[in-house]
Structures are given as structure tokens and as C-alpha cells.
């Protein structure tokens, strides 16, 4: 491909000449304007960014501005089946969709990097103003390119409660991304998982705004340290759709928006300095997110001061007409779409729809669209490009013969294993069944045992990478005893014909490990209609195990052999009887490529489990929602139950169940135990501008070293509106040697303890605030009170 680009002087002249006539009135090469820009301010890397933006904007035609606001695609010049180069397709793309382009195809790394280099070279050398492009792909599990390192799912690594480790992961993802010339990732999510039927829970960092914000902040900081732009999504209030159905309307008001949905976004966008944002598909309180001027302009830009750019999600603009019925769909009213979205603050239109923003020039000419609205949107994107240094270094990719030194290195793979192990949550461990003896005879059973169970945003056929390690392989790698395997059942079937083999294997073993759960699909299979139980557009009405998996677990438990059940899933599973009947229960949210080794590390005790749930588990789907920070007046509890012998024990909240979680937010066991004592605050009274330090002593009571996630929650004792009963405001993961104790401190900013009052003003009200320290949102061990004056 590089030799294809190094054209002879004759062919170069032909291309230059043809480009001039293709683009003289559009985005192609205008020799006169190109000469005028040789010493332009925008080309001076020492000039202030705002001066560079203003200068470049003043030189752009309306067609050039429009081209910055529509997403392009590498498939317009690179055949994703043959790698054939299409020069005319490159010219066309950059004449019409030059601001950014997508490269997330399951093609060779060299195809992608060469295609990117061709595009950036063309933009810098063969267009009038030489504006580089953002180069985009997905990144929630790692770079969405074949043979890049695959980390575990966001819902998983949030359970590590380890922002520093997540930032290390972000750095690795950024390094691998930059090595191919990609400079923008569609990650992280700052969505809050408040609706567990929703298929995309696996992509979130959990249910709590503070935890989600801290993990998202760390991801952004890590990725952007390599000059790769993060894209925080989906702005905002997206992940509690009606009936749990993807893209459905979200019901809520202004106070809920500001209290629950926006804090994690502000942390990731403003505090972390994210260079871009992605909008969402839903409507909030009846207003489609991509046409919500209050959210995108009043709050994001005017209140928060965000100065970079926001793009729609794929095909989202068409939904204004075709889903929300705000304009004609067939044929689509592209002018109406543009006039709804662009002035509201949706700067760029992603592909996947009708490319409605192509109507910008005629709308400006007709006086229907103020050109200053266009200028503002273009300036936001240019500002990010200047800040990232793209004009000076439009292509950061490495030569193909050295990318192996930056992509999927042994160090990166080891980090994936470490993060996966730190993310595993021990839910039950009766009679200290775990850790297992490595010499034990182990039966490994279940449909997820010999299967690589990745999440939904991985590249096509990633599950078949030869470097992946599934649970069976991981256990065999670690064991010095005999390991037998029987699948027992398919994950998608009620067929129990394989039970006999599984029962026989368990009966002949010392211990059984049964691996069941949910499953997703990679980005290509997901949209082919293949079966899955989680993932984008895959929503559920039940949180129970599917098909024969539950009966298989029961059959193995009934053998009388110690049975460890492992949930590999993208969301909580509601099977209380397994919690009561299994010898041990382990939650491994969708792992990465080293998931099998990480699981074995925990099962055999090479790693003491330290993961804590980032999302609560309900007893039943009918008891949703179950997030811990319900508003005061919520969740009265007079539970009932169906007892093991079938007796009905009637209650009222609920008649035969309970609104309390099966496992609460922040919950997770260890192979040791920890005591908490002496909760103290650095001051008894404080003003709204103070920072109060909370401290607690934590002791490891056991005989093995362990890590504990020390959690600090704050209760506003008296408030003028209904506020959450308690809120996480700080946490720290600490390693404590056996028998030792440490003092653990976090700083609590009093300004973060405010509320949105009846006038929708953010205020920190005077009064008492109780600071709790504990091991989970329900296991609070001690407290101290600060009075705000």
C-alpha cells in the first residue's frame, strides 16, 4: 500500500489536476487558497489554540465546514474483503465526510494502518486547507481490531474497584490504538445501570454514579495519555429504558437527571478532559437526546463549560423522524432532522442513517440555519484536533514490522489477566470450600466451561483467537491433579441428554466446578440474528438461567459432591436457590482473553478474591429496581417467601419475596475477613468549601494476605427534598497483610454533598451528615458525623 501511495511525478500531477476540478467548489484542492494558507496562523503550533481555530474557520467554505460534521468510513477507499484501494472513493469521502472516519472492521491491522495513512496523507497534501481527521473505532474491551489485547467487560473491571488498574488498562488500550494510527475510541460509557433487563448492562460500570464516574475518569485519563481521544457515551440518562428495551424512552425529571445521571458524565467529561462525547438513542422526559438543547447546550456547554464536540450515535439522527415521529420518515425530511439536532448542540452526524447534515449548505443559503451554528459545531471539533496535536502529527502509527512491540505484548496480556482476577467477586463460600487444592480431582462442567465468553463490543470471531484461555483451559493449566470435563448441556437449549455424563464426572471427582451464565456476541454476529441473552438490542424479561443450565446445576449439587458454581455473565443472575445450595458461588462478569487463567488464579487461591459488586443482584426480576441509593421513603420491607419445603410464608412487601437485594452493591467476600473500627473525621464542623478527611482502621483477621475495598457512604440526615438514603462518596482498595491493620483515609469534598432544591438550585444545606465506613452498601461498620454550617 505504501508503494501505491508513492506515485510518480506524472501520475501525481494527474491526481493533483483531477482533484482540483473535483473539489474546486467543494472540499478538494483549491491552489490559490492553499497558497494563501502556507503561513497561516492555524498552521503555527506555537499560536494559541483559539487563534488557530478562528483563523482556520475563517478560511473554510460552507462545504468544507459541512464535510467536518459528517462521519466518513474507511470502506469508501479500502475494500474490506480484498484490501483493494479505491482512489476515487477516497477523494469522494474527503470531499463530503472529511472530519472523521470509522475503521472498526474485522480486517488485518496492516490494512487499517495503511488505509489510515493514505487518508491522512491525502487530507494533508491534496486538500486546500490540510485538516486531519479523527480516526475512530470501538474500545470498551480494548482496541476493536483483530489481535489487539482483549480486556474483560466494563461491568467486570468496574468490580475491581481499582481506578489505578483501570487507568493502566486505558494506557495500554491507548498505546495499541495509536500504534495503528487510530486516534479516537468510542469509550468509555458513563451510563448508570439502573435497569437490569436492559441488554447493555455489560457495557456499563454499574449502578452508582460515583463509582461509574471514577472508573470512567480513569479510563479517559489512561487512553488520552497516548494522544488518543476518548468518547464518553451515551449522553445522557440512557440506560433505564421503558420495560428495559434498548433505545426505549426514559422517564425522569430534571432533579433525577442532575442527581443520578449527570454526575458520572461530568466526572468523565469535564474532570478527565474527554475530547469528545457521543449522544444517545433515547428520549428523556419526552425529548430525544440528540435534539435536547437543554442537556447539550444549557448544561453541557453553558453550565459545565465543555468546549469540544459531540456526535450522534449511529443512525440516531434518523430516529427523529422514523422513531420519534417528529418529521416525515419516508422519504426522510433531512432538513427537519438537521434543524432539530445541529442547533441543539449535536455537532456531528455519525453514519448508519441518511447523512442528513449534507443539507447544511442549502439550509444556510436559504436562511433557515444560522451559519454561526455551523461555525460553533466545526470550531468544537477543530479545537479538539488542535489540542491533540493532529495538525502536527496526523498519523501516529508505527511501521507494521514493529507494531508487535506495542500490540498484544506479554506485558499487556499479563495486565489483562491481573485485571480480570481483581474483578472476580466471591459471592458464597460455605465451609471454606474455596480455595481448591491443586491436587484435587476436579470435574469441570457446564456450557461456559470450554467456551470463551466475551462481551458484545469485540471484533468478529475474537472468541476463536488461539491466545484466548477459557475456564477449562485455565483450570487445567493450574491443576496438578486430574481434571475431567463434560459439557452437560448447550447454553441455548432445554435438552438434558448430556446430564448423565456430567453427573458421572462429578460423582467420580472430589469437587465439581459448574460454569453457567449468559452470553453475548461479537459485533458482527450480534446483528446477524444469532442467539444471545445479553448485548446491544438483546433485552430480557427474566434474570434466571436459560434452558437446561439451572437443572444442570441442580443435578450436580444433588450428587452430594462439593459444587462450585461460576456465573459468567453480562448482568446479574437471579437464582437464590443456587446461592443457598451451592458450596461456593463465584461471579465472573464477561472476562477478557485471559479469563480462564484469572478464574483459576482465584479458584486455587493464587489470588485472594477482592472484587466487589458494581451492581446489585435482585432476588427476582419482579423486585426491580434494586439499586442501593433509593430515595428516602423507598423500599419498606415486610418480606414473604416460598420455603424450601414448599410452604408459603406471606408478607406484604413483597407477598412472597423481598424488595431487598440478594447481593447488594459493594458486596464481595474474601478468603480472609476484615474488621473495621475507629471511624473518624478530620473535623466535626465544616463549611461548604471545606474538604473533610474520613479515616477508618481496617484489620485483616485471617491467615492470608488480602485486599479490601473500603467504602465510605454519606447520609444527609435532614433535607428539604427527598434525597438518596445513602450515597457512596469515596472508596479505596488496600492490601492488608494477614494479622495486620491499616488506617484508610479518603477526602470528602463538602461541595459534593449538596442537593437540587425545590427551585432546582444546587445547594449544600446546613445540618448533620453521617459518614459511614464499611464493606458494602449494606455492611456499614461504623460512622461519624460532620455538621455543615
N, C-alpha and C positions, 0 to 999 in steps of 0.2 A: 504494500500500500504506500510506503514512503517513496518508492521509486515511481509509482504512478503520480504522486504529487509533484515530484521534481521534474517539471516539464521542460522541454527545450524552449529556447527563446522564441522560436516561431510559433509553437503551439501556445506558449504563454501569451503572445501578442493576440492570437485568435481569441483566447479566453477573455483577455482584457477588453478587446474590442466588442465581443458579444455581450459581455457583462455590462458595458457602457450602455448599449441600446436596450438591454433587458431592463435595466434599472434606472435610467436617467430621470424618469419621473416618479420612481418608486424608491426602493431601498438599495438598488445596485450601485454601480460606480459612477460618480459624477466627478470628472477630473478637475474641474475648476474649483468646486467646493473642497475637494480633497487637498488641493494645493493650499487653499486658504487656511486649512486646519493644521498644517505642518507644525507650526509653532504655537498652537492654540493652548490656552490655559488648561483645558481639560487633559492635555497630554503631559502636563508638568506634575510629576509625582510629589513635588515639594509644595505645590499650591494647596490651600485649604480645600477640603472636600466640597464644601458648599459652593465655593467659587468654581470648582471643576464641574459640578452638576449644573450650575447656572449657565456656564459657558457652553457646555455640550448641548444642553436643552435648547439654547438659542439658535443652534446651528441645524437642528433637526427639522425635517419636513413632517407633515402630519402623517404621511405614510410610514416614515421611519419610526415615529412615535408609536403608531399602531402596531407595527411589527414587534416592538418590545413588549407588547401587552398580550400576546397570543403565544401559547406553547407550541414549539416545534417538536420534531421527532426524528431520531437518527434513521429510522426506516425509510425516510424520504430520500436518503442518498446511499444507504448501505442495505443491500438485500440481506435480510436476517436469516435466509436459508442458504445462500451461496456466497455471501460476502462480496458480491459484485458491487462496484462503485458506480453511482449514477450522478454525474456531474450536473446535469440539468436539474435533477431533483434537489441537489444542494443549493444551486442558485435560486430555485423557486422557494425553498424553505426559508432561506435567509432574506429573500425579498418580502416575505409575508409573515414569518414567525421566527424572528431572529433573537428575541430576548432570552430565551431559554429553550432547551430541548431535552427530551426524555431518552434514556438509553437502557432501560430496565428489561432487556431481552435475554433469553437463555442462549447466548452466543459466546463464542470464545473471547477471552479477555483481550487478546490482540486485535480482534475485530472492533471491539468497543474503543480501545485506546486509539487505534489508527483512525477510526471514524471521527472521534472527538478531535484529534489533531487536525484532520482535514478541515473540519468545520471551523475551528478556531483560527487556523491559518487563513482560511478564506475570508472570515469576518475581518481579521486584522489587515489583510493585504489587498483584498479585492472588493471592499466596500468603501463607500465615501468617507465615513467617519471612524471606522475601525472599532466598533463596540463589541467586546467579547460577550459570550453567552454564559448563562448558568447551565450546567450540565447535570441532569437530575436522574436519580433513581431512589429506590426504597432503602430503608436502613434500620428497621426496628430490631432485627435479629443479627445485624451485621450488613455489610455491603451486599446488595442484591445482584451479585454477579457470580457465575459459576466458579467454584473452588476458592471463594473467599471464606474466611472463618465464620462459622455459624454459631452464634451465642444462643443461650436459652431465651424463652419468650419474655416480653416485658412484665407480664404478671408474675413470672417466675423470679426474674432478677430483682424485682421490687421486694420480694420476700427475703432477700439478703439483708435488707435494711442497712446497706453499706454504700453510701454515696461515693466514697473514695474508690471502691472497687468498680462501681458503675462508671465513674469518670475514667478509670484506667481502660475499661472496655471501650468507652467513647473515643479515647485516644487511638486505640487500635483500629477501630472502625474508620476513623478519620484518616489514619495513615494508609490503610488499604484502599480507601476511596480515592485519595489524592494520587496514589501511585498509578492509577489508570486515567487520570485527567478528569475524573468526575469531581465536581465542586459543590454539589448540593444534594442533601439527603432529605427524604420525606420522613422525618422522625425528629423528635420523639412525640408521642401522644401525651397531652396534659389532660385528657379526658378522665373523668372520675367514674368508676364502675359502680353505679347506683342501681342498675337493673341487670340481674344475673341471667335472665333469659336471653338477653341480647348476645348475638354471636361473637362480637368483637371484644368481649371481656378480656380475652387472652392478650390483646394488644395494649391494654391499659396497665397502669401501675397500681391499680387498686381503688379502694373506695374513699380514701381520705385525702382531702385537699392538701394538707401539709406534707404527708409522705409523697404524694404524687408530685408536688412541686419540687421537693428536694431531689428526687430521683431524676426528674426531667431537667432540672438545673444542672445536675452533674453530667448528664448525657450531653447537653448542649455545650457545656464547658469543655468536655473531652473532645468532641467532634470538631469544634471550631478552633481548637488549638492547632489543627493541621490546615487551617485556612479553607475548611470545608463548611459551607453554610448548613446549619440545622434548619429544619422547618417544623415549627411547633404546630400540632394539629389536634383536634379539629375544632376550630374556634367558632362558637363555644357553647357548652351546655348540650352536647350531642348524645351522650351515652346513657340516657334514660328514656328511650323512645317508647311511645304508647304500645302496650302489650309486648314490649321487648323486641319489636320488629324493626329491623335495620332501616334507617332513614325515616322512621315514623316521627310524628310531631312530638315535641317535648313540652309538657305543661309545667309552668312555673312562673313566678313573678320576678320583679326587679330585686327584691330582697334575697330571694333564693339564688338568683343569678350571681349576685355580688358576694353572698356568704359562702355558697357551696361551689359554684362552677368557675368563677374567675380567679380566685387566689392562686391556684396551681399554674394557670396560664401566665399570670403576672410574674410569678417567680421564674418561669422558664423563658419568658419573652423579654421582660424588662431587666430583671436582676441578672440573668445569664447573658443577655445581649444577643438573642437569636436574630439572625439576619433575614428570616422570612417566616411566614405563617401560612397555614392552609385553612381555608374555611371549611364549612360542613354542609351536609345534605339536608339537614332537618329544618324545621321551623321551631322557634322558641316563642311561646305565647302568641302564636299565630303569625309571626314574622319570619320569613325564610332567612336563614343566617347570612346568605350571600347578598341579601338586599337589606340588611339590618344596619342602617346608618347609626342608630344609637350605639350598637355594640362596636361596630368597626370604626366609626369616626368619633362620636362623642366620648366613648370610654377609652378605646384603644389609643387613638391619636391625641384627642384633646385633653383627656384626664391623665393618661399614662405617659404621653409624650413619645409614643413609638414613632420612629422616623423611617422605618424600612417598609417592605412590601408584603402584601397578602394576595394569595392566589386562590381561586376556586378549586374545589376538588374535581376529579374527572367527571365531565358530563353534568356537573351540578348546575351550571347556568341554564341548561335546557329545562331543568325541573321547574323553573319559574313559570314556564308556560305549560309544560306537559304533566307535572305532578301537582303544583300548587294552583293551577288554573287561573293565573294572573294575566295571561295573554294567550293568543292563539297558538296552538301547537302544530297543526298540520295545515299548511306549511308554517314553520315556526316564525314567530314575529321577532326577528333578531334585533330590530331597533328597540322594541319594548324591553327585551332582555338586557341589552346594553344600558339603557336608560334607568333600569331598576338597579343594576349591580354596580356599575362603574362609579356613579356619583355617590353611592352609599359607602364606598371605601374598598370595594373588591377590585384591586388594581389589575390583576392578570387573569386571563381566562385559560384554564387548563384544557387539554384536548379531551376527546371522548364524547363530544357533543357537536354542536353545529357551528362552532367558531363564530359566535355572534358578534364578537368585538371587531370583526372585519368591517362592520358598518360605521365605525368611528369617523372616518373621513367625511362621509356624506352627511352624518349627523351634525358634525361641526360646521360643514359648509351650509347646511340648511338652517343653522341657528338653533337646533334642538339640543345641542350639547355644547356646553361652555368649554373652550379649548383649555382653560385653566384647570378643569377637572382632569383632562388628559395629561397636562403637564405635571400635575401633582402626582398622578399614578406613575408616570415614567420616571420622575425625579426620585421617587422612593426606591425603585429598582436600581437606578443608576447609582444612588448613594451607597447601596449595599455592594455593588460591584467595585466602586472606588475604595470603600473601606476594606474589602477583602483583597485588594491589590490585583484584581483581574486584568486591569489595563496594562500593568507592567508584566504580569505573569499569567497570561490567559490559559496556558497549558502547563500543569504541574506534573504531568505523568512522567513515569520513568521509562527508560528503554525496556523493551519486552524481555530482554535477556537478564534483567536484574529485578524484575517485579517479584520473582520468587523470594527475594530477600526482604520484601515488605508485605507480602500477602500470604496468609496461611503459614506463618512461620511456626516453628516449635514453641516459641515463647507465647505466641497468640493462642495456639491450641491449648497450652497449659493454663493460660488465663481463663479460657472458656471452661475448662474442667473445674478450676477453682471457684469461679463464679457460680457454676451450676451446683456444686456441692454446698456452697454457702447459702444457696436459695432453697434447699430441700427442707421441708417442715416435718418434724416428727409429731404426729397427732396423738398417737396412743402407743404405750409400751408397757403392757401388763407383765408383771413378774420379771421385768428386765429381760424380756426376750431378745431384744437388741442391745448391744451389737452381737452379730453372729460369730461363731467360731469358724475360722477359715478352713479348718479341717473337717467341718461338718458335712454330712451328706445332704445335699440341698436339691429339692425339686423346684425348678423354675417353670412357672405355668402362666397361662393366660395369653390373650391375643396381642397384648402390647409387649410381650417379653422378647420376641425375636423380630422386632419392628422398630424403626426409627420414627419416632412420633413428634415431628417438628410442627411448628405453628403455621399460620396462613401466609405470612409475608416472607417466604423463602423462594429462591429461584427454582424453576421447573426441574423436577427429578432430583432435587437435593437429597431426598431421603435415600437415594441409591449411591451416594458418594462412598467410595471404598474406605475412606478415612473415618466414617461415622462409627460410633460404638453404641450398640443397643444394649438393653439391660442384660440379656442373656450373655452377650459377649463380655460385658463389664464384670459380671459375677464370675464367669469362667476365668477371666484374666486375674482376678484377685484370689480365687479359691485355691486351696491346696488339697481339698477333698474331692469327692465325686459330685458332679453337677449333672442332673438329668433334666430333660425338657419335654414338655407336652403342651401343645397349644390349647387344648381343651375346647375352644370354640372360636368362631370368627367374631370379629368385633361388630359386624353388621347383621348378625343372624340369630334366630332363636334355636337353631339346630344344636342339640345336646349330644350328638352321636360321638363326640370326642371326649365326653366326660369320663368314660371308663378308663381311658389311657391316663388322663390327668390324675384321677383318683388313685390308680395303681402306682403312679410315680410318687405321689405324696405319701401313700401308705408305706412305701419302701424307703422313704427318706427320713432324716432326722427332723427336718423342718421344710416347710413349703413357703415359697415366695410367689404370690399371685399378683400379676400386673394387669390391671384393667383401667378403664377410664373413658375419655372422649378422644376424638381425633379430628384433625383438620386436614387441609390440603394445601399444596404449594400454589403459587399464584396462577399457574396455567390450569392445573387440574380443578382448582376451586370453581372456575367459571365454566367447566365442561359438564356440569350436572352430576358429577360423581358423588357418591355418598360421603357425608361428613356430619359431625354433630356439633362442631364449632367453626368459627371463621366468618369473614365478611359475608353477609347476607344469609348466614346459616344460623337461625334462631330456634329456640326450643321452648316447649311447653312444660317440660319436666327436667328436673336435675338428677333423676335416677340414672343408674347404669342402663345401657341399651341392650336389648335382646337377651342372650344367654349369659351375659357376663355376671349378673347378680346370682343366678342359680349356680354358676360355676364356683363362685366364691363360697357359697353355702355348702356345696358338695365337698369342697376341700376342707372347710372348717369341721364338717361332720366326720372327717376321718379321725379326728382327735389329735392329729399332729399339730404342733405349733405352726400357726399360719400367719405370715406377714403379708398384709395386703398393701400394695403400692398403687396409689392413684396417679396415673399420668394423664393430665387433663389440661384444658384451657380455661376452666372455670370450676367453681366448687361443685362437688358431688354430694347429693343428699341421700345417704343410706345409713341412718342412725344405727340400724341393727348390725352393720359391719363394725361400726365404732365400738359396739358393746361386745361383739363376739370374736373379732379377730384378736390374735395375740399381740399384734402391733399393727399400726396403721401409719403409712408414710405418704405425704403429698409431694409429688414432683410435678409442678406445672411444666408445660411443654419444655423439654430440655433442648440443648443445642447438640452439636455433633459429638461432644464428649459425655453426653448424658448417662450412658451406661456405666462408664468408669466412675463418674461422680456419684451415681446411685450406689455402686459397690463401695466406694470410699466411705459412705455413711453407714451402709448396712453392716460392714465389717468393723466399723469403729476407727478407721484410719482418719476420719474426720468426725468430730463430735457435732451432731446437727445443731445449727444455730439459727436456721430460718424461722421467721415469724410471718404469720398470715398477713398479707396486704389487703385481704378481702374476707369478710365474714362468711361462714357456712350456715345456711339455714337448715332447720330440720326437714323442711318440705318447701316446694316451690310456692305453695299456698300461703306461706308465712312471710313472703317477701313484702316490702323491702326489709333488710335485716342489718343495714349499716349501723355502726355503733353510735354515731353522733346525731341521733334523732332529736327533734326539738323537744324542749320541756313541754310536758303534758302527754307525750307519746309513750307508747309501749307499757301500758298496765298489764300485769301478768297474773292470771289465775288459771294455770295450765291444766289440761287434761292429758290423757294418754291411753294408748292401747297397749296393755301389758303383754309380756311375752307369752302368757298362757291364754291370751285372747280376751281377757277381761277388759271391759270398757270403763275407764276411770274418767268421769265427766268433770270438766272445768268450764270456764266461761271465756277466758282469753288464752288460748282457744279451747273449744269444747273438748277436742281430742288431740290437742297439740299445744305448742307454746310459741309465743312471739319472740322468745329469746333465741339467740343463735346456738347452733350445735357447737361451733367453734368460732370464737369471737375474733375480731380484728386485733392483730398484735400477738395472737396465741402461737405457741410453739414450744415443745418440750426439748429436753437435752438429755444426755447420758449422765448429767450431774444435776444438782439442784442449787438454787441461789437464794440467799436470804437478803432482805432489804431492811435497812434501819437508818435512823437519824436523818430524816428529810429536813433540810434547812434551806432558808433563803438568805441572800446577802443583805436584805433589808426588809423591815416589816412594813414600811410605808414607801410609796413611790409616786412619782408624777407620770403623766402620760408620755414624757420624753425619756424616761429612765430605762435602763436595762437591768433586770434582776437576774442574778445567778442562782439557779436551783441546784442543790447538791444532795446526793444520797449515797450511803455506804452500801456496797453490794459484796457479799461474801460467797465464795464457791465452797459449798458444804461437802462436796464429793471427793472422790479419789482420782478423778481425771480432770485435766485442764478443759476449760470450756469458754465459749463466747456467749455473752448475754446482751440482748438488745434492751437497754434501759430506756423506758418510755416515760415521758412527762406529759401529763394531761392537765388542762386548766378548766375549772368550773367557775362560771360567773354566778355568784350566789343570788344576786337580785338584779334584774334587768328590766328595762322599760318596754321591751318587746320579747316575744318568745325566741330564745336562742338555743343552740345545741346544748344538750345536758352536760356534755363534757367534750373537749376538743384536744387532740394531740397538738402540742406546740413545740416539742423538742424530743430528740432521741439520740442515743449514742450506742454504737456497738463496741463492746470492750471485751478483751480476752483476759480471763482471770485464772491464775494457776490454782490447782487443787489446794484447798485449805486456806487460801489467801483471800484478802478483801481489798477493795479499792474504793476510793471516793470518785463518784462520777458526777460531773457538772455539765450543765448546759446554760446558755444565756437566753433569757426570755425577754424580748423587747415588749415593753408595756404597750407600745403603739399597735402591736399585733393582737391585743386583747379587746379590741373595740367591736362595735356592732353597728348595723344600719338602723337608725332610729325611725320613729314614725314619720319624720319628714324626709326620709331617705338620705340622711346625712351620716357620714361615718364619724362616730364619736367613741372615745373611751370614757365610760361613765364612772364616776366615783363610786367606791364601795369595795367590798371584800371579794377577793379572787382566791380560790383554793387551788393550790398546785399539788397534784398527786404524782407520785412515782410508783412504777410497777412494771410487771412483766407482760401485761396485755391490757386491753381496754376494760376488761372486767376484773383483772387480777391486780388491783391497786393496793399497794402495801403500806403506804404512809403518805402524810400530807403536811403542808404548812400553808399559812395564809398570809397574803400581802394585801394591804389596804391601799387602794388608789385614791389619792386626794386631789 
